[in-house]
Amino acid sequence: MNVNESCCVLFLYHSLCSLSSACSGFAVQEIQTDHETILKINAAGQIMQCSAAMDVLFVMDGSYSVGKGGFERSRHCVLKLCEALDIGPDMVRVGVLLFSSSPRLEISLDSYGSREELRKRIKKIQYRGGSTQTGLALKYVLKKGFPSRHNSTVPRVVVLLSDGKSQGAVQLAASELKQTGVSLFAVGLRYPRWEELHSLASIPTESHVFFAEHVLDAVNGLCTALTAASACSAVPSGCRVESYPCVQKTLETVKELQGSFMCWKGTRGYFPYTSLCPYYRYTNAYKPFPTVCHRTVCSDPCDSQPCQNGGTCVSEGLGKYHCECPTGYGSDPSCAPLLTLDCSVDMLFLVESSSALTLEGFLRFKSFLKRFVQAVLTSEAPVKVGLAQYSAEARVEARLGQYRDPVKLAQAVEALRYQSREAKTGEALRYVTRHGFQSSPVYADVQDDLPRVLVLLTGTPSADAVVEPAKYARDREVFIIGIAPDRMKAEVNNITGNPQRTITFSSPDRLMAKIPELKAKICSVDSQGCLGQAVDLVFVLDASGNVGKDNFVHLQDFVRSVSVQFDVNRDVAQLGLVVFGRRPVTVFQLDGHASGSAVLAAVSKAPFLGGRASTGSALLHVHSHSLTVGRGARPGVAKAVVVLTDGSGAEDAAVPAQQLRDSGAAVFVVGTGDTQHDGLVRIAGSEDHVIVVPSYEDLKYSEDVLVQLVCADAKKTVDPCRPNPCMNDGVCVLSNRSYRCDCQGWEGPHCETRSPQSRQTEESTAPL
């Protein structure tokens, strides 16, 4: 039983006994101090160790008055006390004497030299039963309990575990034993008779009497008393010995006179003889025994409240602790914020404050905002923040950059007042787009052309239309990030225009956990597109009959929207396009167009093929006809292939996709509809390179996600020999961070020209 379980049992026991006079169980030692002190006492008991040359003899009561349950608690207490002793032939020697009607030495002091061996033997001691002849046991200890060791000056300790209900004389034997220099400790079992235990124990008695049910307290008290007697040094550094009043209680049977009644005493002649007889009731009642306890108390490392920002300190023993930090804070000992918002954006929070949301929901959003400000913002952060709220009308409460200090910004959040009217999210989006991003002049050296981010916190459906106002905001380059309950995901997707900018939570208590996700999405808009990143990118579009001509148009629109986020020219980004049904068709090669507008026009002319799909044939075609130097691929530039498919006809694609990846190209798959996800992963080679959308109409929501994935991969180190830039079986050789081609019968940087010697050889060997 641990400390908390013991405390719960004691509390329950007190409660039951207050309601019934038929209580049975164990005696109670009630410590009149606060719960925090009790925890410190128990914590000290767990770390205290007595290490010195010493003889300790446990004298265990195995009589009927203790009972089998009391005996088991006694043995458990002995085992715990042994854990606090440094057991060894030259250190602490432990013996065990079991008594009832007669004493019997179960374990002699020189029997076992290790704690583990001793523990196994103690567990084998059996309950005997019988009368409680404590006096005989102490006389046995006096005569035979302590055989001399080579150093006769070592301290001798007797720990008596009994209920204190001795039969026969016991005081004389205890007195004689203590006069020989033995320290006698008494540990109460079951319903102890505390007066007897105190009379038997050494002086000061309050330091030598414990209760078996409070094991850690007994360990603490024993080690404290031995330290005070200079038998060992068990009080850890930084801990101290304290005295405090405590009450030891036991249950005793009380005889109470309830009244008198007529009872028959016999007959006199022919007449019955009666008289008044007393009526008694026997009840169980607590008998208190006030005393003083001396225990070691170690200071709790959590007393200094080392956890900041609402973190919870959890003590792990002497001088050790850890902080359970709230969401948005680091896991270091002080819960310092580690999610610093270090991207340069203009950010406006728009908070719903409607009657449908309720005051509770509004206050929850305020708490989220304050926690976010405290967790990710610093005075040096390059972000400018503003606040606005709305119900039937929208109002800017703090202009962008008005509060540079996070503390003042949090105070501005706290000052928001609940409006309690209907929620018109559409009107609010239009209002803040026009008036919310007028910033205060905080940074004189920063241009006012930073990405503009609107963070919408809403909890109820809008009372007006939101699609057009949201598009109005996005067309004016306002990136909208929406935070809402799961049930509003569809509406918020229409507002953000991209599910990747929608954050939903399943229950109110999960809202705080979204702080890291919000921080990541805010900073992601600071690096839109892939402008300036060199990459050779080939799109592979499923143009089979399974896709259909109408859905193929959505694939074309997706490619056009993605392509505008790349800087298309000969030196930066090159784009190629392949469509496939049963066979692949190259629409244009990587070097086919030198501008973004030319790419857009060419994508619109991509043919729909129909028929069955063979994704494997398309990928083989890309490997041999698209990602080659002869078709415009540039050595030393990152290669990427994006496959758009519904998943049909992809059974033959795994091996060709692996060939592409082995040649150094990254493969990304955008799957549409009810696709076989495992098959898409085999093509992409990684779960992280797969995007699945429910319908072709939803493709537009994944544009930014694909661009971010491609750009992140394109920034990795490139092997200029992968794919092999050498034509006609030339061998690519790395040389000084570049490469050269070893050609056989061919010439040129990429073995592209037939050598004269090779031509002459062919002509001479040609048949006449």
Secondary structure by P-SEA (a helix, b strand, c coil): ccaaaaaaaaaaaaaaaacccccbbbbbbcccccaaaaaaaaaaaacccccccbbbbbbbbbcccccaaaaaaaaaaaaaaaaacccccccbbbbbbbbcccccccccccccccaaaaaaaaaabbbbbcccaaaaaaaaaaccccccccccccbbbbbbbcccccccccaaaaaaaaaabbbbbbbbccccaaaaaaaacccccccccccccaaaaaaaaaaaaaaaacccccccccbbbbbbbbbbbbbbbbbbbcbbbbbbccccccbbbbbbbbbbbbbbbbbbbbbbbbbbbccccccccccccbbbbbbccccccccccccccccccccccccccccccbbbbbbbbcccccaaaaaaaaaaaaaaaaccccccccbbbbbbbbcccccccccccccccaaaaaaaaaaccccccccaaaaaaaaaaaccccccccccccccccbbbbbbbbccccccccaaaaaaaaaacbbbbbbbcccaaaaaaaaacccccbbbbccccccccaaaaaaaaaaaaccccccccccbbbbbbbccccccaaaaaaaaaaaaaaaaacccccccbbbbbbbbcccccccccccccccaaaaaaaaaabbbbbccccaaaaaaaaacccccccccccccbbbbbbbbcccccccccaaaaaaaaaabbbbbbbbccccaaaaaaaaacccccbbbbccccccccaaaaaaaaaaaaaacccccccccccccbbbbbbcccccccccccccccccccccaaaaaaaaaaccc
